């Protein structure tokens, strides 16, 4: 059984951020990084931001393959972690077993698939990896109608992507309006009105999918079926915690960590989509980066403290950009005041001067701005962030 001072479980951005932080403090120890994917760390947010025909995962690698070798990282790809033994300080995989001194658990999350009837039909997808995207690209070639189950950022960006491929797209959301966790209802309704060419159904209960080998439609309670030969389920994620739980690591919604990313087991740290700090597990890219940096630094003997990360929502659509940040007026018992601005802005730099749409909704507590929603021109985004967070 080979020994490593550091074994990092996972190949995503939290794992890579941890590896980089280790290497900044420990220049010589060899690091083992174990990933179930066939390629090194890539930008997962870009899965829904690059036109489908032009997507190539190699163009989204965070670091080239040569970086790992040049920095003394043993990268083990296409390898599943089977178990973690804290008493012997070892990790068992389907590609060998390894001793560790410090283990960073960054196995991420998996897409939650509700038990819909017909969920196992061909051309019913979820989107988490580059392999998922390639399967969706093949499925889109023979489909005319697509249904997106879930109206969050990934669901909406996937809707834009499939619409660009010529499909008739319907977004189906169970909540009364889109993005209820992040937006207030008025802002959400304004967003929905800007989704030109995309059908939206809110407050829907999905019963399942009809069809034999491939789907024919989405069945809804109390409403007509929605035609769909391609279905994408975007209903959130669940943390990959089973291996940690079996090893005796404390679990809540995800792996419970302190502000140093330490678990209840000495020598084991956790970060990213599989970690829960102060009862929160937002599964955001920015959080994964920040937590990974803290976990790696502390595994290498540092004393870094996680102080939170940027929780802003950014969405890019073909005809507009969206930014939401801070407190969107959702805390019960809190008295908010709001301002709403809508109009046309003259661009600051343009030859053919074309007015740009602007919609801004700001939230205040005792006169201090605590949250903002902007759709259209985002030129004052940094100003808003500074006013909210003082940064």
Buried (B, 14 or more C-beta within 10 A) or exposed (E): EEEBBBBBBBBBBBBBBBBBBBBEBBEEBEBBBBBBBEBBBBBBBBBBBBEBEEBEBEEBBBBEEEBBEEBBBBBBBEBEBEEBBBEEBBBBBEBEBBBBEBBBBBBBBBBEBEEBEBBEBEBBBBBBBBEBBEBBBEBBEEBEBBBBBBBBBBBBBBBBBBBEBEBBBBBBBBBEBBBBEBBBEBBBBBBBEBBEEBBBBBEBEBBBBBBEEBBBBBBBEEBEBBBBBBBBBBBBBBBBBEBBEEBBBBBEEBBBBEBBBBBEBEBBBBBBBBBBBEEBBBBBBBBBBBBBBBBBBBBBEBEBEBEBBBBBBBBBBEEBBBBBBBBBBBEEEEEBEEEEEEEEEEEEEEEEEEEBBBBBBBBBBEEEBBBBBBBBBBEBBEEBBEBBBEE
